[in-house]
């Protein structure tokens, strides 16, 4: 999610694994692996700064890339590392710096500035090479589902166009003209159904149905421009997804796709709803947009994921069930928060802070005890 060796913050990199059950952080001293549900420090290695630390679910395999502050940690070398043995399994070297890595049980994807390589994850055979527009930030999105395994990459240097590539079938699926401005954030749902995008302006977040390459929702994050730091879909396969975003304003935004569907009929009965086209109407309706203000200091880079989502009885109505989700937030200043977020049938939301701690303090405590 983040890769900044020159970051002014103590955490250089943050990434959650494919099912959000664990996460990795990197500092100037090394990297740490945590259990998302308990906050327990599972593994640490203090050998220098890393730009990338990607997990394969909760297995012992990591894909790591150094920050280049010492010769053995080149940003052009990808190391597949076994946390159980503490040894490198394989290394792959490239001509330019590695900007992003994604993987599942079948595929390993390596994103460079103008090329993306697709490998068989088991044999490390190169299956395909995608020539891309200059992708200076290594922006990409990946759906790890083997049934709908897509990679999304920027496809233009002048507007917010996305290339969606099927990495199992090794063919281009579609291109989506998502925004007039350049892309700032993209994410695919874990099942490959949806892709969400935000531009550098950061006022509108759009959601597209991948199979049809059609726009399903347009959500207004705010009126004034803001940098979108992260986008994340819920993991549920039984429920309509919720989408969570963090921005440079210091706020966390939740957009409920399920409630957007349920409230369309109610909204269209209004005078304004009957006049405006549905796409514009979606942007104007605040009923499925919920904001946690001042979740972290403005300008501090932050990442939020929906760890789990489910339905619970809604005490306000015997006919409906409310949605409840666990949302984890990590800031590059080292803060970890977990909220329980719930929406009732009236689209009323409630945020409840379950726990909060400083990841750097936890690291220090664990170092003392080891």
C-alpha positions as CSV (number, residue, x, y, z in Angstrom):
1,X,0.0,0.0,0.0
2,X,2.8,2.4,0.7
3,X,6.5,2.5,-0.3
4,X,8.4,5.5,0.7
5,X,12.1,5.1,1.7
6,X,12.3,8.9,2.1
7,X,9.1,9.1,4.3
8,X,9.2,11.6,7.2
9,X,7.3,9.1,9.3
10,X,8.7,6.1,11.1
11,X,6.7,3.6,9.2
12,X,7.9,3.4,5.6
13,X,5.5,0.7,4.3
14,X,2.1,-0.8,5.3
15,X,0.4,-3.8,3.7
16,X,-2.4,-6.2,4.7
17,X,-2.4,-9.8,3.5
18,X,-5.0,-11.1,1.0
19,X,-7.8,-11.7,3.6
20,X,-6.8,-8.9,5.9
21,X,-6.0,-11.3,8.8
22,X,-2.5,-10.0,9.1
23,X,-0.4,-7.0,8.2
24,X,3.2,-6.0,7.7
25,X,5.0,-2.7,8.4
26,X,8.5,-1.6,7.6
27,X,10.7,0.9,9.4
28,X,14.3,2.1,8.8
29,X,15.4,-0.9,11.0
30,X,13.5,-3.8,9.5
31,X,10.0,-5.2,9.1
32,X,7.3,-6.6,11.4
33,X,4.4,-9.0,10.9
34,X,1.3,-8.6,13.1
35,X,-1.9,-10.5,13.6
36,X,-4.8,-8.2,12.7
37,X,-7.4,-9.6,15.1
38,X,-5.1,-9.5,18.2
39,X,-2.5,-7.0,17.4
40,X,0.2,-9.6,18.3
41,X,3.6,-9.2,16.9
42,X,4.2,-12.5,15.0
43,X,7.6,-12.0,13.4
44,X,10.3,-9.3,13.1
45,X,13.5,-9.0,11.3
46,X,15.9,-6.1,12.0
47,X,18.3,-6.0,9.1
48,X,17.6,-2.6,7.5
49,X,14.9,-0.7,5.7
50,X,12.5,-2.3,3.2
51,X,10.3,-0.7,0.6
52,X,8.0,-3.7,0.2
53,X,6.9,-6.5,2.5
54,X,4.0,-8.6,1.1
55,X,2.5,-11.6,2.8
56,X,0.9,-14.7,1.3
57,X,-2.1,-15.1,3.5
58,X,-0.8,-16.3,6.9
59,X,1.9,-18.5,5.5
60,X,5.6,-18.3,6.2
61,X,6.3,-16.9,2.7
62,X,7.1,-13.2,2.3
63,X,8.0,-11.2,-0.8
64,X,10.4,-8.4,0.3
65,X,12.2,-5.6,-1.5
66,X,14.9,-3.5,0.2
67,X,15.0,0.3,0.3
68,X,18.5,0.4,-1.1
69,X,20.2,1.9,1.9
70,X,22.8,-0.9,1.9
71,X,24.1,-3.1,-1.0
72,X,22.4,-6.3,0.2
73,X,19.0,-4.6,0.2
74,X,18.7,-3.4,-3.4
75,X,15.4,-1.9,-4.5
76,X,15.9,-3.9,-7.8
77,X,15.9,-7.3,-6.1
78,X,12.9,-9.3,-5.0
79,X,13.5,-11.8,-2.3
80,X,11.1,-14.6,-1.5
81,X,11.7,-15.2,2.2
82,X,10.7,-18.0,4.6
83,X,10.0,-16.7,8.1
84,X,10.2,-20.1,9.6
85,X,13.7,-20.9,8.5
86,X,14.9,-17.2,8.2
87,X,16.3,-18.0,4.7
88,X,15.8,-16.6,1.2
89,X,14.1,-19.2,-1.0
90,X,14.6,-17.4,-4.3
91,X,15.7,-14.0,-5.6
92,X,14.7,-12.1,-8.8
93,X,16.7,-9.2,-10.0
94,X,15.4,-6.4,-12.3
95,X,17.0,-3.5,-14.2
96,X,14.9,-0.8,-12.5
97,X,13.4,-0.4,-9.0
98,X,10.5,-2.6,-8.0
99,X,7.5,-0.4,-7.2
100,X,4.9,-3.0,-6.1
101,X,4.5,-6.7,-5.6
102,X,1.3,-8.7,-5.5
103,X,0.8,-12.5,-5.1
104,X,-1.6,-15.3,-4.5
105,X,-1.2,-19.1,-4.5
106,X,-0.8,-19.2,-8.3
107,X,0.6,-15.8,-9.4
108,X,3.4,-13.5,-8.5
109,X,3.2,-9.9,-10.0
110,X,6.1,-7.5,-10.1
111,X,5.4,-3.8,-11.0
112,X,8.2,-1.7,-12.4
113,X,8.0,1.8,-13.8
114,X,7.0,0.8,-17.3
115,X,6.7,-2.9,-17.2
116,X,4.7,-5.5,-15.1
117,X,5.9,-9.1,-14.9
118,X,3.5,-12.0,-14.3
119,X,5.1,-15.2,-12.9
120,X,3.9,-18.6,-12.0
121,X,4.1,-18.4,-8.2
122,X,5.3,-22.0,-7.8
123,X,7.9,-22.3,-10.6
124,X,8.8,-18.6,-11.0
125,X,8.5,-19.0,-14.7
126,X,7.7,-15.7,-16.5
127,X,4.2,-16.1,-18.0
128,X,3.7,-12.6,-19.5
129,X,5.1,-9.1,-19.6
130,X,2.8,-6.1,-19.7
131,X,4.2,-2.8,-21.2
132,X,2.6,0.0,-19.3
133,X,2.5,3.8,-19.3
134,X,5.0,5.3,-16.8
135,X,3.7,4.3,-13.4
136,X,6.0,6.3,-11.1
137,X,4.1,5.4,-7.9
138,X,3.7,1.7,-8.7
139,X,-0.1,2.1,-8.5
140,X,-1.9,-1.2,-8.9
141,X,-4.7,-3.4,-7.6
142,X,-5.1,-7.1,-7.4
143,X,-8.0,-9.5,-6.7
144,X,-6.5,-12.7,-5.2
145,X,-9.5,-14.9,-6.0
146,X,-8.4,-17.7,-8.5
147,X,-11.9,-17.6,-10.1
148,X,-11.7,-13.9,-10.9
149,X,-8.0,-13.0,-10.7
150,X,-7.5,-9.5,-12.1
151,X,-4.7,-6.9,-12.0
152,X,-5.5,-3.3,-12.5
153,X,-2.9,-0.7,-13.6
154,X,-3.0,2.9,-14.9
155,X,-3.4,3.1,-18.6
156,X,-2.9,6.8,-19.4
157,X,-0.6,9.7,-18.4
158,X,-3.3,12.3,-19.1
159,X,-6.5,10.9,-17.5
160,X,-7.7,8.3,-15.1
161,X,-8.0,5.3,-17.3
162,X,-7.5,1.8,-15.8
163,X,-6.3,-1.4,-17.5
164,X,-7.9,-4.5,-16.1
165,X,-5.9,-7.6,-16.9
166,X,-6.9,-11.3,-16.3
167,X,-3.7,-12.8,-14.8
168,X,-4.9,-16.4,-14.9
169,X,-5.9,-16.3,-18.6
170,X,-3.1,-13.9,-19.4
171,X,-5.2,-11.5,-21.5
172,X,-6.5,-7.9,-21.3
173,X,-10.1,-7.8,-19.9
174,X,-11.0,-4.2,-20.4
175,X,-10.0,-0.5,-20.1
176,X,-12.2,1.8,-18.0
177,X,-12.2,5.6,-18.3
178,X,-12.8,6.3,-14.6
179,X,-11.8,9.9,-14.2
180,X,-10.8,13.0,-16.1
181,X,-7.8,13.5,-13.7
182,X,-5.0,11.0,-13.1
183,X,-5.6,8.1,-10.8
184,X,-4.5,8.3,-7.1
185,X,-5.9,5.1,-5.8
186,X,-7.5,1.9,-7.1
187,X,-8.7,-1.3,-5.4
188,X,-10.3,-4.5,-6.6
189,X,-12.7,-6.5,-4.4
190,X,-11.2,-9.8,-3.2
191,X,-13.7,-11.7,-5.4
192,X,-12.9,-9.6,-8.5
193,X,-16.5,-8.3,-8.8
194,X,-15.8,-4.6,-8.3
195,X,-13.1,-2.1,-8.9
196,X,-13.1,1.3,-7.1
197,X,-11.1,4.3,-8.2
198,X,-10.2,7.8,-7.0
199,X,-8.4,10.5,-8.9
200,X,-5.8,13.0,-7.7
201,X,-8.6,15.4,-7.1
202,X,-10.1,13.0,-4.6
203,X,-13.7,14.4,-4.5
204,X,-15.4,11.5,-6.3
205,X,-14.9,7.7,-5.8
206,X,-16.3,5.5,-8.5
207,X,-17.1,1.8,-8.4
208,X,-17.3,-0.3,-11.6
209,X,-18.6,-3.8,-12.2
210,X,-15.5,-5.6,-13.6
211,X,-17.3,-8.2,-15.6
212,X,-19.2,-5.6,-17.7
213,X,-16.7,-2.7,-17.3
214,X,-19.7,-0.5,-16.3
215,X,-20.0,2.1,-13.6
216,X,-22.2,1.0,-10.7
217,X,-21.8,3.8,-8.2
218,X,-20.4,7.3,-7.9
219,X,-19.8,8.5,-4.3
220,X,-18.9,12.0,-3.3
221,X,-16.2,12.0,-0.6
222,X,-16.2,15.7,-0.2
223,X,-16.4,19.1,-1.9
224,X,-12.8,20.1,-1.6
225,X,-9.8,18.3,-3.1
226,X,-8.1,15.7,-0.9
227,X,-5.6,13.0,-1.4
228,X,-7.1,9.5,-1.2
229,X,-4.5,7.4,0.7
230,X,-6.3,4.0,0.6
231,X,-9.4,2.2,-0.6
232,X,-10.6,-1.2,0.7
233,X,-13.6,-3.4,0.1
234,X,-15.3,-5.6,2.6
235,X,-14.4,-9.3,2.5
236,X,-17.9,-10.8,2.7
237,X,-19.2,-13.0,-0.1
238,X,-22.7,-13.2,1.2
239,X,-23.3,-9.4,1.6
240,X,-23.2,-6.4,-0.6
241,X,-19.8,-4.9,-0.2
242,X,-18.9,-1.8,1.8
243,X,-16.0,0.4,0.7
244,X,-13.7,2.3,3.1
245,X,-11.4,5.1,2.2
246,X,-8.9,7.3,4.0
247,X,-7.9,10.7,2.9
248,X,-5.5,13.5,3.7
249,X,-8.3,15.4,5.5
250,X,-7.8,13.0,8.5
251,X,-11.2,11.3,7.9
252,X,-12.3,7.7,7.2
253,X,-15.2,7.3,4.8
254,X,-17.5,4.3,4.5
255,X,-19.7,3.8,1.4
256,X,-22.3,1.1,1.6
257,X,-22.9,-0.5,-1.8
258,X,-25.8,-2.6,-0.5
259,X,-27.6,0.3,1.0
260,X,-27.1,2.3,-2.2
261,X,-29.1,-0.4,-4.0
262,X,-31.8,-0.6,-1.3
263,X,-32.3,3.1,-1.2
264,X,-32.5,3.8,-5.0
265,X,-36.2,3.1,-5.1
266,X,-36.9,5.4,-2.1
267,X,-34.7,8.1,-3.6
268,X,-36.3,8.1,-7.0
269,X,-39.6,8.9,-5.5
270,X,-38.3,12.4,-4.5
271,X,-38.7,15.3,-7.0
272,X,-34.9,15.8,-7.3
273,X,-34.4,12.0,-7.7
274,X,-36.9,11.8,-10.5
275,X,-35.3,14.6,-12.5
276,X,-31.6,13.8,-12.2
277,X,-29.9,10.9,-14.0
278,X,-29.2,8.0,-11.8
279,X,-25.3,8.4,-11.9
280,X,-25.7,12.1,-10.8
281,X,-28.3,11.1,-8.3
282,X,-25.9,8.6,-6.7
283,X,-23.3,11.3,-6.1
284,X,-25.8,13.7,-4.5
285,X,-27.4,11.2,-2.1
286,X,-25.5,11.1,1.3
287,X,-27.6,8.2,2.6
288,X,-24.9,5.6,2.0
289,X,-21.9,7.7,2.9
290,X,-20.7,7.7,6.5
291,X,-17.7,9.6,7.8
292,X,-15.5,9.3,10.9
293,X,-14.0,12.8,11.2
294,X,-10.6,13.4,12.8
295,X,-9.6,9.8,12.9
296,X,-6.0,10.8,12.6
297,X,-4.1,14.1,12.1
298,X,-4.6,15.7,8.6
299,X,-1.8,14.9,6.2
300,X,-0.6,11.8,8.0
301,X,-0.6,8.9,5.5
302,X,-3.0,6.2,6.7
303,X,-4.5,2.9,5.5
304,X,-7.8,1.3,6.4
305,X,-9.2,-2.1,5.7
306,X,-12.5,-3.8,6.4
307,X,-11.4,-6.9,8.3
308,X,-14.8,-8.6,8.5
309,X,-18.4,-7.7,7.9
310,X,-21.7,-9.4,8.8
311,X,-25.3,-8.9,9.6
312,X,-26.8,-8.5,13.1
313,X,-30.4,-8.0,14.3
314,X,-31.5,-4.4,14.0
315,X,-33.2,-3.4,17.2
316,X,-35.0,-0.5,15.4
317,X,-36.9,-2.9,13.1
318,X,-38.0,-6.5,13.3
319,X,-37.8,-7.0,9.5
320,X,-34.2,-6.0,8.8
321,X,-30.7,-6.8,9.9
322,X,-28.1,-4.2,10.4
323,X,-24.6,-4.4,9.0
324,X,-21.6,-4.5,11.4
325,X,-18.0,-4.3,10.2
326,X,-14.6,-4.3,11.9
327,X,-12.4,-1.6,10.4
328,X,-8.6,-1.5,11.1
329,X,-6.7,1.8,10.6
330,X,-2.9,2.2,10.5
331,X,-1.1,5.5,10.2
332,X,2.5,5.9,9.1
333,X,3.1,7.7,12.4
334,X,2.7,4.3,14.0
335,X,-0.9,4.3,15.4
336,X,-3.2,1.3,15.1
337,X,-7.0,1.6,15.6
338,X,-9.8,-0.8,15.3
339,X,-13.4,0.3,15.1
340,X,-16.7,-1.5,15.1
341,X,-18.8,0.2,12.4
342,X,-22.5,-0.5,12.2
343,X,-25.4,0.8,9.9
344,X,-29.0,0.3,10.8
345,X,-32.0,0.1,8.5
346,X,-32.4,3.9,8.6
347,X,-28.8,4.3,7.3
348,X,-27.8,5.6,10.7
349,X,-24.2,4.7,11.5
350,X,-22.3,4.2,14.7
351,X,-18.5,4.1,15.2
352,X,-17.1,2.4,18.3
353,X,-13.4,2.4,19.0
354,X,-12.5,-1.1,20.3
355,X,-8.8,-0.7,20.7
356,X,-5.9,1.7,19.9
357,X,-2.2,1.4,20.4
358,X,1.1,2.6,19.0
359,X,2.8,0.0,16.8
360,X,6.2,1.4,17.6
361,X,5.6,1.0,21.4
362,X,4.5,-2.6,20.9
363,X,7.6,-3.2,18.9
364,X,9.8,-1.7,21.6
365,X,8.0,-3.8,24.3
366,X,8.5,-7.0,22.3
367,X,12.1,-6.2,21.7
368,X,12.6,-5.8,25.4
369,X,11.0,-9.2,26.2
370,X,12.9,-11.1,23.5
